[in-house]
Amino acid sequence: MVLSFALCATFAFAQTNRVVGQAKIDDNRQKASQSVTASLQNGAAVDYKGSIFTKDDTLALFDFSMAPDAANANYSFGTVATGDVIGGQAATVHAQPFAGATWHRWVGVDSVSLLDEQGMESVYPDLGFVYGNPRYLYSAGNRMDTDYCSSLNGWVMLEMWSTEDGSGSINAYIALNAIPTTDVELFSVRFFQYLYHFAESTYVDYSTDGGATWNTTQINTNIAVNNDSWGYARFTMPSAAAAGSSVLLRIRVQSTYNRGYGYLWMLDDVAVTKNVDDQFTKSDQYWLAGAYQQMPQGLSLPVEWASRIINSGINAQTNSQLKLDNVYQGTATNIHTWNLGTVPSEQDSVYDLSTTASFPTSNAGDNFVTATLTSDNLTVAYDTVLYMVNTLGADGSYTWARDNGFLNAKHSFLFGFDSSTYVDDEGNTSHYITENSPYYTNQGHSVYALYETGSTVPTDGNGRPWVIRGVEYVVAVDEDVVNSSTPAQIAPAIVRDSSTNDGYVRFLPVSTGISSYTTNPATEYNDPAEMRDFGYYQQSDGYNTVRIDFSTQAELMPNQLYHVGYELLADARFAVAHTPYNTYTQWNEENQRYSYVPFRNNAQLKKYAYNFTYGMSRLAKGSDVLVYNPIDGYTWAGQSVAYYPMIRLLVGPRSSTKSISVTCSFEDDDEELGGVYSADLQGLCGSTLDVVEGASTRIYIIPETEVSVFTLTVDGDEIDVTTLPSEPINDGAYTGYYYEFNNVTADHQVVASFAVGIDDVAARVRMNLQPNPASSNVKLNIQGVTGYVNCALIDMSGRVVRSSRINAETENTINLNGLAKGAYFVRITNNDFTKVERLIVR
């Protein structure tokens, strides 16, 4: 291992002449700029390793090497003790969760092979996460075992663990020997890191009086929860750290959050470099709502960008600008330029940058965005991001997606906390939705992803705006999560944000014409065994998806936030995959296991490393992801774009449509008597339902009071309403009678009339189910009717699973043995009435 104060190299400390040093900086900067330009001209992505200005080591102050298996006089590991003061405040004491534990301490790692399942426990017998999943550390170690630094010789790591009762706390550091700072005005600390972040904080402490007093600066700020930072990172220290003749430095991590297990920090190639007169540093990563990895060709999507820029040089930078360029097949075109003005030395600013400009989507295929900082004295390029522009599909729609199209096995989107701790059969507790807890499988579970339109929407050849044509879901590939032989009944759902000036957020449903959809595992899921044959991953177009085309196509509106997702209509093991943001799953046939490999380590897959999901959303106008847990009514919302559900929106020109116009009349103008609704329960009275030509749909006629009756005519023909099929609506609150339009090839006119029924028997009938919920038998008691009635038990798909003719004047028993758990409806009926009650089987 090399823990050096120069990148994978050795320099003796010497006072460097500023003019000579600046000449070297300028020469390196020119070479870096030429390298970037050449790479772009070849149509390839810039090889991003942090930022190009974080790798300049011509002014390294000091260096030494470090081997994890031997004592080294240049550094030491330590922990914060009782009485320690940092920044004038009493510091949190490092406390092991129990006697003898070596968890959450710094250790040296010789090689990634020592982190595999075979060697882990013998080398580090009580290193935290071996308790849960040792292959995780092996996969994390692969991110350090890379060509980008010297970690093939080893590195240092700290795994973060606290106990369930919160008795443990982390405050551990690497202490570096004194570094001379005579004639140094500013300096930076740089290292290669893999930081998997949750609630901990990371710091660089400094002391200019030999350790008598310590101050600190926080680093790695604004990394989202459950996100990570991988690559070179550079942090400029305050000028006060260079005020003396030498400085002591400690790289430190602190956390007091309980249950913080599984998170870690790996470091290598630490360098301390003297800052030059003119120098910018970009810290942390920010990608925004409005940035999508798959964009429809021609759709205007707003540019929203944020960057944390530090003037880490000695001089103020005047006439500073941030430029965003689109690069397509080697040609760069400016998207937008922001004028930042004068940036003083040591100023650390987050620039939230919005504009009326749009990401160019005219060129199909791989497009790149590059960011460049300029001033009167500097030109520095950093960060290259990939987005793909999709062409019109054979079905007439474009795919609009947050994900990059890459399907990873073992990646499923199950996020959502449960407020009551779940305990599995083995006594393990969980506060998350996992493969061991039932919450994501329950009826009512829903997941939504955010999509935002720009100021304009494309139109078709007739000047009509694009429409929402459907949705596409990529089902997770995981033996523990998805049962590949069992269908799921889902409701595609789209709502748009209609926030008003009163401060409230209101979601309005978008009509789709589809109230439910039953998945087909044989053609829409992906077999984990087959995925394993391909290495446990598949690129776009190499896997099956659940695609739902809407019979009703709502116009795509400008300047709108759309939440696109699904809801489970019945219990099922169903979850969508989430997009991988910097690693893919690779199956090792020889060892019969998988690990996570950085995209950057694979020449063919390298482009996927340049994506929009490497940080925290700063400018999102709404929560990027919504997950609803029906067990305890908990809604989880997040703005991290690191894990995006693979839920895609299909948009494009309107298909050829036919219209179903609906007219309603009401006795005494009482509109509460009933209504006519689309398949997704959008009101149709006085409006027109557009249906894709050749599609099928149904309309629901719902009497909304117990004394309502109705008549129905379609295209002038009166329909015998007693022959209409029915099903429970709104959890059994209403009975919906539906009329089916099959293979719509012409326009239709519907007239529905609602009135008060005479001597309505249903108004007097009462039915009672006890117990409810029930597991084996339920008692049915009926009041208000005599004689025999028909009784049916109906599942959520409308299928009758039990039926019999019973005497309404006696107590009846319904046998539930052999029924799947979930929601059902009990319906009793004769020639005069129909009554429905909801029943839960558990």
TARAGI-V969727 format. One line per field, one symbol per residue. phi: phi as a letter, one per 30 degrees, with the letter a starting at -180 (. if undefined). A space follows every 10 residues. Layout:
phi->???
This chain:
phi->.ccccadhab bddadcdddd dddddddddd dddddddddd ddicddddbj adcccdcdcd daaacbcdcb dbdcaacabd cejdbbiicd ddddbddaei dcdhbdbcbd adddcdddce dddbdbdfde dcaddddddd dddddbddbc ddcjacbbcc bbdddidcbc abbcccdecd bdiccbbbcb acbbcccbcd bcbcdbbcbi jdbbcabdbh dicdeicbbb kdbbbddddd dcdcdabcbb cbbbacddid djcabcbahd bcbddcdbac bccibbbbej cbdbcddjdd bddbbbbccc dccdcdcchd bcccbccbhi ccbddabccc iccddidcbc cdccaddbdd bdcdjdcbcc cbcbadcbbb cahbbcbccc dddddjbccc bddcicccdi bbcbdkdcdc eccddcidcb cbdbdcccdd ddejdbbbbc bbdcdbbdbd dcicdebdcl bbbcddcadd ccddccdbcb cdbbbcdceb ddjccbccdc dbibcabcdc edcccbdedd dddcjiabde icbdbccbcd dccdddcdhb ccccaabdca eadbaddcdd cabbdbdcdd chacbccded dbddcedddc bdcclcdccd daddbbbccd dbicccbbcd cdbcddcccc blddddbbcc cbcbbbdhhd dddlacbddc icdceibbcd bdejdcabcc ccdcbdcdbb bbbbhicdcd ddcddbadbh hidbcccbcc cchdbbdbbb bbbcbddchd dedcdbbbcb dadbcbbbdc cbbjacicbd bbcbdddjdd cbaacbddcb dcccdceidd dkcbbcccab dcabbbbdbc cb
